[in-house]
Each structure stands twice: as C-alpha cells, then as structure tokens.
Amino acid sequence: MNRSILLICIAATASLPLASGAAEKEDSQRIRQDIQQLRQDYEQRIQALEKKLSESEQARTQATAAPAPQPAPTSAPATSFNPKISLILQGTYADFSSSAEAEVPGFLLGPETELRPEGFSLAETELNLEANVDDKIHAWATIALENEDGETVVAVEEAYGNSLGLPYGLAVKGGRFLSDIGYQNRQHSHAWEFADTPLVYRAFFANQLRDDGVQLRWVAPTDLFFETGVELFRGDAFPAGGEDRSGINLSTVFAHLGGDVGNDSSWRAGISHIRADADDRHTGEDTETSFTGDSDITGLDFVWKWAPNGNPAIRNFVFQGEYFVRDEKGQVVYDPDGSADTSAYQGRQKGFYLQGVYQWMPRWRAGLRYDRLTADNDVASVVSGTTLETLAETSTDPERWSAMMDFSNSEFSRFRLQYNRDESRANGEVDNQWLLQYIYSLGAHPAHSF
C-alpha cells in the first residue's frame, strides 16, 4: 500500500505543468533529483523491513523445531542445602512468692516438670528444619538447646518423616514426634497461649507427650472435618518410661471432628486414649522413687475460634479446654538405701483447664485460664516426708488461676506478662507468680495448625 501511494505521488508530481525557459528546466531537474532520492530512501526502508521479517520467521521456525526443555530434577544437587530453617528464641524473668518445693499433692511428677528458675533465664531455644525429601516424603526436625545446671544440653525434640500423596486420605508419620492426643500437646511451647503449660499436662504428661514411634492417620472425605488415628510408641516417655524399653510400650488412639459456623466461627472437638506400660519409671529427678504398672488416660478436648468474617488480624477470640482422667495401678518403690520398700498403689486422677484469649486490637491480646486437679489414690504404705506421702495426700485439690497480656510487634516477636495464683503446692501455700516472657522467631517458620 505504501508503494502505491508513492507512485501516485510521483505521477501527480510529474503531471504538474512546468514553466518554460532555463528556470523551468532547472526546476524540473531538481524535482527529478528529489524524486530519485525519495525512491532510493523508500527502497532501503522496504529492504530493511523485509530483512527483519525474514529473520523473525526463521527464529520462530527454529524454536518450533527445537526439542522441549527437560524438567528439573526432583531433588536438589548434593551440594545444595534446601531445607527451610527457623530459630525460636525464648527467655523469661520469673518471681515467686513461695520457696516451697514445687510438688503437686496426689501426683508423681515426671522429668523436667520443675518451675522456671527465678530471675532472668534463657528458656528453650529451638532450631527447626523442614523440607520435602522427594515427592513422597516430607521431613521435619527440631533441635532444642536448654540450660541444665549451668550447662547447655542439646536434644533432638522432634525428627520425623511424613508421607505425601497417599490415597484414600491416609497419612503415615514415623520418627520422634509430639503425639496428636488432646489439643495443646501438638503445639510447641512458643505457640502456647500462656507462658507455662496447664497443670494437667504437667502432671499427666510431664508437660508434653513425645516419643519414638509411628502414626497412621485417616482424614474422611466429608464436608465436616473428621480425622482419626493411632500411634505406637517405644514407651520411653512419661507416663510410660523405665529401663530396657523394647517393642511397643505406649499406644494412643484419637479422633477429631470440626467445622465452621457461619463466616465468623470455627470449632474442633476431640477424644483420645493413651495406654502406657511403665517399668521402673522414676519421679522426675528423684531416683529413689519409681513406679511399675499400667497407666490409662482418656481425654476430651474442645476449641472455638471467632473472628469477624474469619479474619483474625484485627479482632479474634479463642476458647479452649481439655479434660483428662487417668487410672494407674501397680507398685511404687521407695529405695533410698537399697532396702526397696515396695507399696501397692492404685489411683484415679482427674484434671482439666479452661482458657480464653481475646485480641481486641492489632498486636494486643489478653487471656484468663483456670486449672484444677483431683486425685483419689490408695497407697498401701506411706513413708513420711517422701514422695510416697505426697502421692497419698489427696485432701486438697490443686488449682491455679492465670491472667496474661501480650504484645506482638509483628508475627516474629511477642512479649508477654503473666500472673499465676498457684494453689498447687504440696503444703497448700499460695504462690503468687509473675512471669515476663519474650519470644523471637527468625527465619522461615511454617504456619501453626488450627
């Protein structure tokens, strides 16, 4: 089309009448030169455009004929380090009004159930690593660093693998992991709503049930969330424990049901049962008292979460509670000097907690919690001034009130002030406890579960 326009312009120009004489001849010559220059410029532009078109078509043809790119390998090269890594830093300042031993009447406590040290102290530091091993397995590890008697102790808190993509809603987990019984047990301490664990967790599970074993879980293909699972453990952990562990000495079964209520609320309820076989299970750091026998625990848990339109960023409220009943039967041995004073023991203990946490504006939350324990134990013989006397003491019901307020400058930091009115001491003395806690999260930490 451009070539036709040019020809028309040339024809129109050539048809113009020319003046006579030398002036007219000179003008005519100049016009012919201009026309010739226009023709040359136009031809050069046409050639340049045709060259570009040819190169473009050639490149497209080569791209079409080239083989498709090969997919990237499913695993990273051996020289790369690909897990997500996060570090959780925690610390507290604690002040207690009572100096009495932190025993709980009616209960033989497990290891590491002592209260936080008074004054400034570094709480557990967690190093977390997680990644997909391949298209079938996801792995997680938590390495805990703690201060015990002035020395830093490194422990493997969790190290397990999860299956990926199994059919029919099935999933398998194996290694060392936190049990899915109850609600709070699965949460790491930095995700707790309060600075310390409920009394029932302290008394029944030595703060948390964690062991080496395997879990099989099934999620139903229904609109209403329903899952059930079974866990088989070695039995090193409280309420099992002891020496020469082999086979399966602790097992659990659990079921959870949950759903949404409108756009603002969601809930989950659960039931669980733990069967533990204890063989010379020591009481905390007390190597003089041990228990051998069976421990059966049944629990109920419930949580309700509310947020306007399901968005918890500005306002939200979380209510949760758990109730456990434990039946133990066996022999308690008190052996401070090798005399092995053995006493038959049978007991039923109950415990629960209720708590609510409200965020009334971004970053600020406040919460209340109530704990209570009861015990009905039958101990054949009692040695005064020992843990056997503590086990037989069931005239009081240990309880505690807690209030907290925390501030989160971001999702990676939290500062918490907490007060406990603790009436769980063996002597019945009220202990007024103040805790100031900080939690820092560094790195790519995954979101917490519901």
Order of alpha helices (4+ residues) and beta strands (2+ residues): alpha-alpha-beta-beta-beta-beta-beta-beta-alpha-beta-beta-beta-beta-beta-beta-beta-beta-alpha-beta-beta-beta
